[in-house]
Amino acid sequence: MADITSRTRPDWQTWPNLLTLVRFLLIPVFVVLVVQEHPAWAIVSLVALGVTDWADGFIARKFHQESKLGKALDPLADRLSIIAIVLALVLVGLLPWWVVAIVVLVDLVLLVISSTLFRGSPDLDVTWTGKIRSALLFVGLPVLLFSSIQTIEDNAPWVRVVALVFVYLGTLGHVLAGIQYASGMVRKARGAERGRPTSARSS
């Protein structure tokens, strides 16, 4: 019975996709908590974002629940999370504006390339650079938020410095991951073009 259920279940009905949906819902919660100056609760929501990000990938690999929808939504959730988190921290003065400018610019370029070449998701796997980028940012950003708590700010100002190092390295990783992703899209598009019949190409 379990095998029949697994065979008839739609591709998108998986636990990893449910966790990805939770990540989308947590993004505005985090932004509101930061803007309303509730850093402790904002950190909790940010940790929840990181945990669900790790859990959906782990479950997908462990239980073979990968799906086309998951491959499209997972990087989108990552990018939206990063943009929202960085923008929120810029709004409250914890990050310089150029960090969010770089993050948004990279994602806009990827969106244009993806829309031009594939008219949607190119269905590419997340690179190790992207995973390391996410890890750096999901460590550095909560620590940066933690450093804004008055007691930490007064007694341990070095925490903010360490957090900024992680965030700046993560921002650099975001650029490198974007370059890799763009290159992957171009290679995939060229491969698809070469694989088409001559008549199809001429039309």
N, C-alpha and C positions, 0 to 999 in steps of 0.2 A: 504493500500500500504506500509506503514511504517513497519507493522508487517511482510509482505512478504519479504521485503528487509532485515530485521533483521534476518529472518530465513534462507535466502539463502546466507547471507554474510559469507565468510570463517572465521574460528575461529581466524585467525591471523590478520584480517583486523579490528583493533580497534585503537581508539585514544591513549590508554595507550601504545600500542606497537609502535606507531609513536613517542610518547614522549621518549620512551626508545631508539629508533634509534637516536633521537636528542642528547641524553646523550652520546651515543657512538661517535658521530661526535664532540661533545664538548671536549672530552678527549684530543685529540692531539692539539686542539686549545689552551687549558690551558697550556699544556707542553711547547709549542712554546713560548707563552707569558711570562712564567716564565723564561725560559732559555734566552730569548731575553731581560730580565730585564724590563718588562712592568707590574709591580705589580698591578697597578690600574685596567688595563684591564683584567689581570689574575683573580683578585678578582671578576670582573663582570662575567666572564665566569664560575667561581666557584660557584657564587650565582645562575647562570642559571642552573648549574648541580644540585644543591640542590633543586631548585624550580621544575624542571622537575621530579626529583626523588619523591618528595612529590605529585606532580600533577598526575603522572601516577597511583600511588596507590589509590589516592582519587577518580579519575574518574572510575577506575576499580571497586571499591567497590560501589560507589554511583550509577553508571549506569549499574552495573552487566555486565561489559565487561572483566571479567577475562578470561584468555585463557591459554592453556598449553604452548604455545610459550612465553607468558608473564611471566609465572612462571619460565621458564627456563632462559629468557633473563634478567629479573629484577635483580636477585642476581648476574648474570655475569657482568652486567653493574656496579653494586655497587662495586664488587671486582676490576674490571679493573680501575674504577674511583679512588678508594682508592690507588691502587698500583701506578698508574700514578702520582697522586697528591703527594703522599709521596716521590716517586722517584725523581720527579722534585724538591721538596724542599730539598731533600738530595743533589742533584747535585749543588744547589746554596748555600749550606752550612747552611740552616736554620734548618735542622733536622739531628740528628746522624744517621749513617748508620744502626744501629741495629733495628731501627723502621721499615724500609723497609724490612730488613731481616726477622723479625717476621711476617710481613704481607704476604710476598711472601711464606714463609715456611708453614704457616697455609693454604693458598690457594692451594699450591702444594699437601699437604696431603689430602685435601678435593677432589681435582681433581683425585688423585690416587684411593681413596676409591670409589668415584662416578663411575669412569671408570671400576673398578674391579667388583663392585656389580651390576651396572645398565647399563654399557656401554653407558652412557649418563646422562641426567638429572634425578635425583630421584624424581622430582616433589614434593618437600616439601615446605610448607609455610615458610615465613620468620618469625623468632622468635622475641619476644620483645627485647631480648638481642641484636639481630642483628640490630633492628630499633634504639635502644638507642646508639649502637656503631656508626651507621651511623650519627646520630644526633650530637654526641660528635665530631666526626671527621669533619663533614661538618660545625661545628661552629669553632672548634679549628684551622683547617687548613687555612680558610680565615683570621682569626684574626692573625695567625702567619705570613701570607703573608703581612697583613696590617702593622704588626710591623716592617717589613723590609723597609718601606718607611722612608727616611732619617729623616724627621721631627719627626716622631713618635719614631724612634730609639734613637734620641738625647734627646727628652723631656719626653718620657713616656716609659722607658725600662721595666716597670712592665707589659706592654701589652704582651710582648713576654713570660714572665713567666706564665701569665694566659693562654695564648694560648697553651703553652707546657703542662700545667696540663690537659687541655681538650684533647690534642692529645695523651698523655700517657694513660689517662683513656680510650680513644677510642681504643687505641692499645690493652689494657687489655681486653676490651669488644670484640675486634676482635678475640682474643684467645678463650674467653668463648663462643662466638657465634659459632666459629669453632668446639669446643668440642660438643656443642649441636647439630649442624648440622650433625657431624659425627655419634653421637649416634642415631640421628633420621634415618640416612641412614641404620645403622646396624639393628635397630629395624624393619624398613620397609622390609629389605631384609629377616630377620628371619621370619617375619609374612608371607611374600610371599612364603617362603620355606615351612612353616607349612601348608599353604593353598593348596599346590599342591597335587594331587593324588599320592598314593604310587608308582604306576607304572611310573609316570612322574619323581618322585624323583630318582627312581632306574635307569632310563635311563640317 
